[in-house]
Amino acid sequence: MDDTSVGLLLRRARDGDQDAWNALVERLSPLVNGVCRRFALREADVLDVGQSVWLALLEHLERIREGDALPGWIATTARRECLQVVVGKTGRQRRELVGDVDAAADDPADDIADVLLTEQRYAALREAFRSLAPQHQQLLLLLLRQPPLRYSEISRTLGVPVGSIGPTRGRCIEKLRSHPAVQAIMEPDAAASREAGRRS
């Protein structure tokens, strides 16, 4: 993967370029699928993991500044999503998958803790997502579609001007970030970062 190209696509996607977003998703989807294969997920679970990863990226797009950091971020997010799927299984399914989990996880105890924390974060994000107006929910879901849709297709589907899609997406992301449930999850992270900065 060309990190310079990824960095350029990342910058353009942050500026609302849908073609750049589509190219990022297309380029990084094999990475997500590869992580899912390590956990032997069903096709439906793979699709769910992919949607969760792209929604998380959409929500964190402004925070990821370096293109060379993006593949690692995607892989980590996909891995945690896969673990949530596996941990959520019960009985025979869980026993059948335990070998795959052990093979994919360096430290299962740490991974389970990560899963629980990640689940809290995504529960908050889902709550914030449900608070958006239905049309805005539909817009974000269309932006996450596989294969990716062009702005012109989204415009026709929603009956909105092409030029309004990028700014509306930005406002939706800000609403997600400012939702009380998301703020409650983010505040401990911010406090931890400040504490780490003081110690360094």
Secondary structure, DSSP 8 states (H G I E B T S, - for coil): --HHHHHHHHHHHHTT-HHHHHHHHHHHHHHHHHHHHHTT--HHHHHHHHHHHHHHHHHHTTT---GGGHHHHHHHHHHHHHHHHHHT--HHHHHHHHHHHHHH-S-HHHHHHHHHHHHHHHHHHHHHHHHS-HHHHHHHHHHT-SS---HHHHHHHHT--HHHHHHHHHHHHHHHHHSHHHHHHHHHHHHHHHHHHHH-
